[in-house]
Amino acid sequence: MSVYSSIRVLVIDDEPAICMSLSAFLEDYGFSASTAESAEEALELMKSNTYDVCIVDMRLPGMSGEDLITEARSRYPKQRHIIYTGSISYNLSETLKDLGMRPEHVFLKPVRVLSLLVKCIRQLAPDIEKNENI
Protein backbone atom coordinates (compact mmCIF):
# COMPACT_ATOMS: atom_id res chain seq x y z
CA MET A 1 0.00 0.00 0.00
CA SER A 2 1.36 3.39 -1.02
CA VAL A 3 2.14 6.02 1.57
CA TYR A 4 0.09 8.38 -0.62
CA SER A 5 -3.10 6.29 -0.37
CA SER A 6 -4.15 8.27 2.69
CA ILE A 7 -4.08 11.51 0.65
CA ARG A 8 -7.46 12.21 -0.91
CA VAL A 9 -7.39 14.31 -4.07
CA LEU A 10 -10.35 15.73 -5.98
CA VAL A 11 -9.79 16.72 -9.62
CA ILE A 12 -12.27 19.36 -10.82
CA ASP A 13 -12.32 19.99 -14.57
CA ASP A 14 -15.14 20.26 -17.08
CA GLU A 15 -13.20 18.20 -19.63
CA PRO A 16 -13.89 14.51 -18.90
CA ALA A 17 -10.67 13.38 -20.61
CA ILE A 18 -8.58 15.57 -18.31
CA CYS A 19 -10.45 14.33 -15.23
CA MET A 20 -9.96 10.70 -16.28
CA SER A 21 -6.30 10.97 -17.24
CA LEU A 22 -5.24 13.05 -14.24
CA SER A 23 -7.14 10.91 -11.73
CA ALA A 24 -5.74 7.72 -13.33
CA PHE A 25 -2.21 9.12 -13.04
CA LEU A 26 -2.77 10.03 -9.38
CA GLU A 27 -4.23 6.59 -8.61
CA ASP A 28 -1.29 4.91 -10.36
CA TYR A 29 0.97 6.99 -8.13
CA GLY A 30 -0.96 5.75 -5.09
CA PHE A 31 -3.25 8.67 -4.26
CA SER A 32 -6.97 8.24 -3.60
CA ALA A 33 -8.45 10.30 -6.46
CA SER A 34 -11.98 11.38 -7.35
CA THR A 35 -13.34 13.69 -10.03
CA ALA A 36 -16.00 16.34 -10.54
CA GLU A 37 -16.90 18.13 -13.77
CA SER A 38 -18.20 21.33 -12.17
CA ALA A 39 -17.73 23.42 -9.05
CA GLU A 40 -21.27 22.61 -7.98
CA GLU A 41 -20.63 18.86 -8.30
CA ALA A 42 -17.39 19.25 -6.34
CA LEU A 43 -19.13 21.09 -3.49
CA GLU A 44 -21.79 18.37 -3.39
CA LEU A 45 -19.10 15.66 -3.17
CA MET A 46 -17.39 17.60 -0.37
CA LYS A 47 -20.52 17.32 1.76
CA SER A 48 -20.04 13.57 2.15
CA ASN A 49 -16.31 13.11 1.44
CA THR A 50 -13.14 14.64 2.81
CA TYR A 51 -10.48 15.82 0.36
CA ASP A 52 -7.02 16.95 1.37
CA VAL A 53 -6.14 18.61 -1.93
CA CYS A 54 -8.30 19.74 -4.84
CA ILE A 55 -6.90 20.31 -8.31
CA VAL A 56 -9.12 23.01 -9.77
CA ASP A 57 -9.60 24.25 -13.32
CA MET A 58 -10.31 27.99 -13.29
CA ARG A 59 -12.75 28.00 -16.21
CA LEU A 60 -15.70 25.89 -15.18
CA PRO A 61 -19.33 26.06 -16.26
CA GLY A 62 -21.42 27.86 -13.66
CA MET A 63 -19.34 28.75 -10.62
CA SER A 64 -15.73 29.64 -11.46
CA GLY A 65 -12.73 27.81 -10.08
CA GLU A 66 -11.76 30.82 -7.98
CA ASP A 67 -15.24 31.01 -6.46
CA LEU A 68 -15.09 27.28 -5.78
CA ILE A 69 -11.76 27.61 -3.96
CA THR A 70 -13.06 30.52 -1.90
CA GLU A 71 -16.27 28.69 -0.96
CA ALA A 72 -14.53 25.38 -0.26
CA ARG A 73 -11.92 27.04 1.95
CA SER A 74 -14.65 28.76 3.99
CA ARG A 75 -16.43 25.42 4.52
CA TYR A 76 -13.34 23.19 4.83
CA PRO A 77 -10.45 25.31 6.15
CA LYS A 78 -7.91 22.45 6.13
CA GLN A 79 -8.50 21.66 2.46
CA ARG A 80 -5.79 22.87 0.08
CA HIS A 81 -6.01 23.72 -3.60
CA ILE A 82 -3.91 23.56 -6.73
CA ILE A 83 -4.88 25.55 -9.81
CA TYR A 84 -4.76 23.69 -13.12
CA THR A 85 -5.45 26.11 -15.96
CA GLY A 86 -5.07 26.41 -19.70
CA SER A 87 -4.68 30.19 -19.47
CA ILE A 88 -1.01 31.06 -19.97
CA SER A 89 -1.63 34.57 -18.65
CA TYR A 90 -3.25 33.46 -15.37
CA ASN A 91 -2.19 35.37 -12.25
CA LEU A 92 -3.32 34.64 -8.71
CA SER A 93 -5.91 37.08 -7.43
CA GLU A 94 -5.46 38.90 -4.15
CA THR A 95 -8.33 36.82 -2.75
CA LEU A 96 -6.47 33.57 -3.44
CA LYS A 97 -3.19 35.00 -2.19
CA ASP A 98 -4.97 35.91 1.04
CA LEU A 99 -5.96 32.24 1.34
CA GLY A 100 -2.27 31.29 1.22
CA MET A 101 -2.03 30.26 -2.41
CA ARG A 102 1.28 30.93 -4.11
CA PRO A 103 2.53 30.83 -7.72
CA GLU A 104 3.94 27.34 -7.14
CA HIS A 105 0.34 26.15 -6.64
CA VAL A 106 -0.50 27.09 -10.24
CA PHE A 107 0.05 24.56 -13.04
CA LEU A 108 -0.50 25.21 -16.73
CA LYS A 109 -2.17 22.58 -18.91
CA PRO A 110 -0.74 20.30 -19.96
CA VAL A 111 1.66 19.60 -17.11
CA ARG A 112 4.74 18.22 -18.79
CA VAL A 113 6.47 17.07 -15.61
CA LEU A 114 3.77 15.40 -13.53
CA SER A 115 6.22 14.67 -10.74
CA LEU A 116 6.09 18.41 -9.92
CA LEU A 117 2.32 18.10 -9.42
CA VAL A 118 2.87 15.12 -7.13
CA LYS A 119 5.45 17.11 -5.15
CA CYS A 120 3.00 20.00 -4.74
CA ILE A 121 0.22 17.65 -3.55
CA ARG A 122 2.62 16.06 -1.09
CA GLN A 123 3.63 19.47 0.28
CA LEU A 124 0.05 20.69 0.65
CA ALA A 125 -1.49 17.53 2.15
CA PRO A 126 -1.78 17.77 5.93
CA ASP A 127 0.48 15.61 8.05
CA ILE A 128 2.18 13.96 5.07
CA GLU A 129 5.59 14.33 6.67
CA LYS A 130 4.39 12.18 9.57
CA ASN A 131 3.71 9.38 7.07
CA GLU A 132 6.83 9.66 5.00
CA ASN A 133 10.51 10.44 5.35
CA ILE A 134 11.02 13.28 2.90
GUZA-101682 format. One line per 3 residues: number of its first residue (from 1); their letters; for each residue x, y, z of N, C-alpha, C. Coordinates in pm, 1 decimal. Each point is the difference from the previous one (the first is absolute). Example, Ala and Ser with C-alpha at 12.3 -4.5 7.8 and 13.67 -1.06 7.14 Angstrom:
1	as	1319.0 -569.0 780.0 -89.0 119.0 0.0 90.0 120.0 0.0 ~ -35.0 105.0 -72.0 82.0 119.0 6.0 -77.0 109.0 73.0
//
This chain:
1	msv	84.0 -118.3 0.0 -84.0 118.3 0.0 88.3 124.4 0.0 ~ -30.4 92.7 -87.7 78.5 121.6 -14.6 -19.5 92.6 119.2 ~ 105.8 71.4 33.9 -8.9 99.4 106.4 -96.4 110.7 -39.8
4	yss	-19.0 20.0 -130.8 -89.0 105.0 -48.3 -147.2 -38.7 5.2 ~ -31.8 -125.6 24.9 -140.0 -44.5 -5.1 -87.9 69.3 103.7 ~ 61.5 57.0 101.8 -79.3 72.0 100.0 -30.1 143.7 -43.5
7	irv	61.5 44.6 -109.3 -24.1 135.5 -50.7 -113.5 -5.2 -100.7 ~ -105.1 74.5 30.0 -119.6 0.9 -85.3 2.1 123.8 -87.4 ~ -4.2 -22.2 -131.8 9.7 108.6 -97.1 -128.0 2.9 -83.7
10	lvi	-53.4 120.3 -20.4 -115.3 18.7 -87.1 44.3 84.0 -119.6 ~ -20.2 -54.8 -119.8 32.3 69.4 -124.5 -129.1 62.2 -52.4 ~ 0.5 131.8 -19.6 -119.3 69.6 -48.3 32.2 65.5 -133.0
13	dde	-58.9 -54.1 -106.9 21.7 51.7 -134.3 -120.2 -36.5 -84.6 ~ -45.0 91.5 -85.3 -117.5 -27.5 -82.0 31.2 -84.8 -123.3 ~ 125.7 -33.6 -21.4 37.9 -87.4 -110.0 17.3 -142.1 53.7
16	pai	-92.8 -91.4 -34.0 6.5 -136.2 53.3 133.7 -70.1 -24.8 ~ 60.4 23.3 -115.8 127.4 -66.0 -30.3 109.1 43.6 97.3 ~ -0.2 126.6 36.9 100.1 48.7 95.9 -26.8 -60.9 137.0
19	cms	-125.9 -1.1 42.0 -34.1 -62.3 128.7 47.0 -144.8 4.0 ~ -32.6 -74.8 -104.9 34.5 -142.5 -3.7 150.8 -22.4 0.3 ~ 71.7 73.6 -86.3 143.7 -24.7 -10.1 74.3 44.4 125.6
22	lsa	-37.4 114.7 55.6 68.8 48.7 118.9 -31.1 -87.6 121.1 ~ -125.4 -39.9 16.4 -33.2 -86.4 113.8 64.5 -137.5 -15.2 ~ 8.4 -52.0 -123.1 66.7 -129.1 -21.9 148.4 9.9 34.8
25	fle	64.7 109.9 -40.4 140.4 19.7 34.3 17.5 2.8 151.8 ~ -84.9 76.8 68.9 10.8 12.0 145.8 -23.0 -134.0 67.9 ~ -97.7 -76.6 -48.2 -25.2 -133.3 56.5 117.9 -92.4 -25.0
28	dyg	58.5 5.7 -120.7 118.3 -81.3 -29.0 114.6 36.3 93.1 ~ 7.4 125.4 39.2 103.7 45.9 90.3 -30.7 -37.6 144.5 ~ -125.1 -40.2 26.4 -37.4 -45.8 133.9 -96.8 88.8 74.4
31	fsa	-36.7 114.8 -57.4 -95.7 87.8 65.8 -141.5 -56.2 -11.9 ~ -86.9 41.5 89.0 -142.8 -28.0 -11.2 -60.2 118.0 -75.6 ~ -44.8 -23.0 -124.5 -44.0 110.9 -85.6 -146.0 -14.7 -40.2
34	sta	-68.4 114.1 -3.0 -138.2 8.8 -46.3 -7.5 115.4 -98.3 ~ -113.2 8.2 -72.5 -15.2 107.4 -97.4 -137.1 66.0 9.8 ~ -4.4 123.6 -46.4 -124.6 74.8 -13.6 14.5 86.4 -125.0
37	esa	-109.9 16.6 -74.0 5.6 76.2 -124.7 -54.5 141.8 13.8 ~ -33.1 41.2 121.8 -42.7 137.3 25.2 27.3 34.4 145.3 ~ 0.9 128.9 28.5 18.8 45.1 138.0 -115.5 -46.6 86.7
40	eea	-119.8 7.0 -55.6 -118.1 -40.9 75.8 5.7 -148.7 35.9 ~ 42.8 -82.6 -96.2 15.0 -143.7 27.6 107.2 -22.8 106.6 ~ 108.2 74.9 -8.2 108.4 -13.4 98.4 -49.4 34.2 140.2
43	lel	-72.8 110.5 12.8 -51.8 39.1 131.5 -96.6 -104.4 54.1 ~ -77.2 -60.6 -86.9 -92.2 -106.4 42.5 78.7 -120.9 50.7 ~ 105.9 -37.8 -71.4 84.4 -112.1 43.6 66.4 29.4 134.3
46	mks	37.4 124.9 21.1 67.6 39.1 124.3 -90.0 -12.6 121.9 ~ -130.1 0.7 -21.4 -92.9 -15.5 112.6 11.6 -137.2 64.1 ~ 31.7 -102.2 -79.6 4.5 -135.9 54.4 137.6 -65.3 -8.8
49	nty	99.0 72.2 -50.7 136.1 -52.6 -11.9 99.2 106.1 45.0 ~ 112.1 -44.1 51.9 106.4 91.1 40.1 110.1 -6.8 -104.4 ~ 44.7 115.5 -44.8 110.8 8.5 -95.2 109.7 86.2 60.3
52	dvc	122.7 -47.8 -11.5 114.0 75.5 51.5 41.1 109.4 -97.0 ~ 2.0 -35.7 -128.8 44.5 92.0 -103.9 -96.6 -9.1 -117.5 ~ -36.8 115.9 -53.0 -82.8 5.8 -120.2 81.2 63.8 -111.5
55	ivd	-5.2 -61.6 -117.0 64.5 55.0 -118.7 -112.2 63.0 -81.5 ~ 4.5 131.6 -14.4 -114.9 75.3 -50.5 31.0 73.4 -129.4 ~ -81.5 -27.7 -102.1 3.3 78.3 -122.8 -65.5 134.4 30.0
58	mrl	51.0 107.3 -55.6 -56.4 132.3 28.3 -124.0 29.9 -82.7 ~ -6.5 -53.2 -121.5 -114.4 24.4 -87.5 -94.0 -119.9 5.3 ~ -100.4 14.4 81.6 -100.1 -105.2 16.0 -136.5 55.3 -38.4
61	pgm	-91.0 -87.2 -44.3 -135.5 48.5 -26.0 -66.1 36.2 132.7 ~ -80.9 103.4 1.5 -62.1 40.6 126.2 101.3 72.8 86.1 ~ 14.0 -44.9 123.0 92.8 61.4 94.6 143.5 -14.7 -49.8
64	sge	77.7 106.9 10.6 139.7 -3.7 -44.5 87.1 -78.3 98.0 ~ 118.0 -35.5 -46.3 94.4 -68.7 86.6 41.3 83.2 119.4 ~ 18.6 130.2 -21.9 37.6 87.3 112.0 -111.7 5.5 103.9
67	dli	-123.8 12.3 -45.8 -112.4 1.5 94.4 -11.5 -133.0 74.3 ~ 27.3 -108.8 -70.7 -1.3 -132.0 64.2 104.4 -6.4 110.8 ~ 121.4 43.8 -29.0 107.1 -4.4 100.4 -38.2 84.1 120.9
70	tea	-51.8 118.4 -24.2 -39.2 89.0 109.5 -109.4 -63.6 85.7 ~ -101.3 -55.4 -64.7 -110.8 -63.8 72.9 47.8 -125.0 73.9 ~ 77.5 -83.7 -67.1 48.7 -122.9 62.9 87.4 31.3 121.0
73	rsr	85.2 100.5 -10.7 88.2 34.1 110.7 -79.8 51.6 119.5 ~ -111.0 72.2 -27.1 -81.7 48.9 111.5 -71.4 -115.6 69.8 ~ -38.0 -102.5 -75.7 -68.6 -116.4 58.7 97.1 -101.4 59.0
76	ypk	114.4 -17.1 -65.2 96.9 -104.0 37.7 138.3 63.5 10.9 ~ 28.6 68.0 109.2 122.8 80.0 11.9 130.5 -78.2 -15.0 ~ -0.7 -129.5 25.2 123.9 -77.9 -12.3 26.4 -46.1 -142.9
79	qrh	-99.3 9.6 -85.4 14.1 -42.3 -139.1 94.6 94.9 -74.0 ~ 83.1 -54.0 -85.2 93.4 80.0 -78.3 -32.4 -15.7 -148.5 ~ 48.6 96.1 -79.3 -37.9 4.4 -140.5 119.0 26.1 -90.4
82	iiy	-6.6 -63.2 -115.9 96.8 20.9 -106.3 -80.1 46.6 -120.9 ~ 49.0 102.2 -67.3 -66.0 50.6 -120.0 61.5 -69.3 -120.6 ~ -88.5 -46.0 -89.0 39.4 -71.0 -121.5 -72.2 70.5 -114.0
85	tgs	70.6 86.1 -72.2 -67.0 85.5 -97.6 66.6 -4.7 -137.2 ~ -80.1 25.6 -100.8 51.1 8.9 -136.0 36.0 142.2 -38.1 ~ -23.5 94.5 87.9 27.0 141.4 -27.2 145.3 32.9 32.0
88	isy	78.3 26.7 -103.9 142.8 27.3 22.5 23.3 133.9 67.6 ~ -101.7 86.2 2.2 16.8 131.0 61.9 -64.3 6.5 138.9 ~ -30.2 -115.6 59.3 -67.4 -1.8 129.8 91.3 54.4 110.4
91	nls	-55.0 86.1 83.3 68.8 50.9 118.2 -91.1 -18.7 120.1 ~ 56.8 -38.7 111.8 -78.5 -16.2 122.4 -64.2 131.9 40.8 ~ -125.8 -6.6 37.0 -68.8 118.8 49.7 42.2 27.4 143.7
94	etl	-26.2 119.6 46.1 29.5 34.8 138.7 -80.2 -88.1 96.0 ~ -122.7 -33.4 -39.4 -84.4 -86.3 83.5 67.7 -134.3 23.5 ~ 52.4 -60.5 -107.6 65.4 -130.5 14.4 133.8 12.5 73.1
97	kdl	70.5 107.9 -22.6 124.6 22.7 74.9 -29.0 11.0 149.0 ~ -110.2 66.4 33.3 -39.4 13.8 140.6 -32.5 -134.5 63.3 ~ -38.4 -97.8 -82.8 -28.2 -135.0 49.5 127.7 -84.0 10.6
100	gmr	113.8 59.7 -34.9 127.7 -70.0 12.7 48.8 -65.7 -127.6 ~ -69.7 22.3 -110.1 45.1 -59.8 -125.8 117.6 79.9 -54.4 ~ 92.1 -73.7 -61.5 121.3 60.9 -54.2 17.8 -42.6 -145.5
103	peh	85.5 68.0 -73.9 21.1 -35.7 -141.0 37.5 -146.9 -21.3 ~ 67.1 -60.7 95.4 37.2 -141.4 -16.5 -119.4 -94.1 13.5 ~ -116.8 54.2 31.3 -124.0 -78.8 5.6 -77.7 10.3 -130.5
106	vfl	57.9 65.1 -99.9 -64.7 18.0 -129.7 74.0 -82.6 -104.6 ~ -74.7 -86.1 -70.4 56.2 -84.0 -105.4 -73.3 30.0 -129.9 ~ 76.4 10.9 -108.1 -58.5 24.0 -131.0 -21.7 -132.0 -72.6
109	kpv	-114.9 -11.7 -66.0 -30.1 -118.9 -79.3 77.0 7.6 -130.5 ~ 50.0 -110.5 -47.7 15.7 -125.9 72.9 125.8 4.1 85.3 ~ -4.3 -64.1 114.1 118.2 -9.5 85.7 95.4 -99.7 -65.8
112	rvl	116.2 47.6 -33.1 96.8 -86.1 -69.3 79.7 -87.0 97.3 ~ 19.0 48.2 121.1 73.9 -76.2 100.4 -95.6 -26.1 116.5 ~ -71.5 -111.1 -8.7 -102.7 -29.3 99.7 57.1 -23.3 139.4
115	sll	128.5 -31.5 8.1 60.1 -18.8 131.7 -3.0 130.9 80.3 ~ -0.2 115.2 -68.3 -10.5 128.6 70.2 -138.2 16.1 62.7 ~ -102.7 -50.0 -68.5 -135.7 3.0 55.4 -7.5 -90.0 123.4
118	vkc	59.8 -117.1 -8.3 3.1 -91.9 114.3 71.1 65.5 118.1 ~ 111.4 66.1 -27.2 75.1 67.5 106.4 -85.8 107.4 65.9 ~ -74.5 76.1 -78.8 -85.2 105.5 54.0 -111.3 -60.0 86.3
121	irq	-62.2 -107.1 -46.4 -104.4 -67.0 79.8 58.4 -45.3 132.2 ~ 114.9 -63.1 -6.6 67.0 -51.2 120.2 28.8 112.1 98.9 ~ 40.7 115.9 -50.5 31.7 112.8 88.1 -125.2 61.9 61.0
124	lap	-109.9 -2.6 -72.5 -123.1 62.8 48.8 -82.4 -90.6 91.5 ~ 9.8 -131.5 -20.0 -81.7 -93.3 78.4 39.4 5.1 147.3 ~ -98.2 9.9 87.0 29.7 8.2 143.6 65.4 -127.2 53.1
127	die	95.9 20.8 87.2 65.0 -109.5 72.3 72.8 -100.5 -88.5 ~ 29.2 32.3 -123.9 68.0 -96.3 -85.9 138.7 -34.6 52.2 ~ 67.5 98.5 59.7 135.1 -27.2 47.9 0.7 -100.4 113.7
130	kne	-113.1 -14.1 71.5 -7.7 -100.8 104.5 -5.4 -139.9 -59.2 ~ -45.5 -10.0 -126.1 -17.4 -129.7 -64.1 116.7 -38.6 -88.9 ~ 90.9 92.7 -22.3 105.1 -26.0 -96.5 127.1 72.3 39.4
133	ni	111.1 -62.3 -25.5 129.4 67.8 21.8 34.9 72.8 -127.8 ~ -10.8 131.5 2.5 27.2 79.9 -119.5 144.0 46.6 3.1
//
